[in-house]
Amino acid sequence: MDEKAWLSCHVNMFRFFGGTLMKIVCDNLKAGVTSHLRRGEIVLNEAYLSLGEYYSVAMMPTGVKKPK
């Protein structure tokens, strides 16, 4: 999924439900998260961070785990 589709899905979700949440827990998709170390700072994609600020939503990526 590219960045444009990722952001568009969020905007469409907000429109469908008629509002936003206080916090969104997202996957660690590259379209939303630039880097997420096990113990360190989470760096969100600039466009995704701007979307969260515009809608006053906290974007919280899930924890990092090894795939099985």
Buried (B, 14 or more C-beta within 10 A) or exposed (E): EEBEEBBEEBEEEBEEEEEBEEEBEBEBEEBBBEEBEEEEEBEBBEBBBEBBEEBEBEBEBEEEEEEE
